[in-house]
Each structure stands twice: as structure tokens, then as C-alpha cells.
């Protein structure tokens, strides 16, 4: 279910907002990942019917642009969502099938289900401020400053192909319960970054 709102706030501002509530289940989310097979028993995939790796319960996006006095324009983009699911695994090929990504961790005496854990939520707020200087009717210079991930949210989520290595009771792993595979720092939600820009038009 998706709800969207779009409005002009007077003559100098506009805003858009969107919220999505979703549920997504399957017995195999491997259709876009050719590197590994995570089904516990390939002869009984229906036993793995549970939350899909694409299952994100809530997604909220909003953006605002405001024209301010003296040639300034301010903007904001906010992206927030629930965490992706991930699977706890042992980390070694206990089943001896040549695949160590479908060997589920044993937690509290039970074999963990596929995608039975959730990564942290995601939050990203980007802000921008632009000042325009006009020279005649056609020439213009825009000075810009943009701040990405303004709040320095840690965003320790690792996309929808993450796993967590638990080890075994005899050889536990210190990072058990933490999703693995570091995200790119070049995408939205990475470390806080400040960018200065200059644009001319004539």
C-alpha cells in the first residue's frame, strides 16, 4: 500500500511525501543473485517459505524545495525505511555440499530460518542551499552547498544479500548477529559529506 502527497505551499515552496507499507514472502529470493544458493534443502524449497530478502515493512520519502528572499533556494530530501532481513549462517560448509551459505546457524538449539533477522533501520537526510546571482537577462551564477547524510546516521545496513556468520557453539564468532558486507560509501546514506559547487549559465 502506497500513500502519496504532493503540494505547493504558496508560491515559493513545494513538497512531496510518500509512504509505503509492504509485506513480501517467498521460498527463494535467489533470482537476482548468481553467486550462491541459500536454500537449506534444495529438494524441499517450500520449507523455506518466509520473508523475502526484499521485504521492507515501511519506506518513507519526502522532498521539499523553498524559494527564499535574495535569490536563495533551500532543499531537503529525506529517505527512511525499515531494515532488510538477513540470514544467520554457520560460516563453514557443515553439510559438505560445496556451499557454506546455506548452512544455517544453530541458535537456542534450533536451526535458524532463512531471513529470520533484521538489519537496523535506514535514515538519510540531505540538505542543499543555493544562491543565484544574475548578470543581465541571460547570465547567471549559482553558488551551491550540499550536505549528504546531515545527521551522520550510521546506517549499518548491508543491502538485501547480507548474511551473518555465527560459527558453532564450539567455535563461536565474535560478530555473530551482525550483518556482513560493507556498503559503498559513494551512495546515499554513506558518511556525512559536504559538497561545494559553482554553476554558470549564459
Secondary structure as UniProt FT lines:
FT   STRAND          2..8
FT   TURN            10..11
FT   STRAND          13..21
FT   STRAND          25..26
FT   HELIX           30..32
FT   TURN            42..43
FT   HELIX           45..48
FT   STRAND          50..51
FT   TURN            53..54
FT   STRAND          58..67
FT   HELIX           69..71
FT   STRAND          72..81
FT   STRAND          85..89
FT   TURN            94..95
FT   STRAND          106..107
FT   TURN            108..109
FT   STRAND          110..111
FT   TURN            114..115
FT   STRAND          117..118
FT   STRAND          122..135
FT   TURN            136..138
FT   STRAND          139..148
FT   TURN            150..151
FT   HELIX           159..161
FT   STRAND          163..165
FT   TURN            174..177
FT   TURN            185..186
FT   TURN            188..189
FT   STRAND          193..201
//
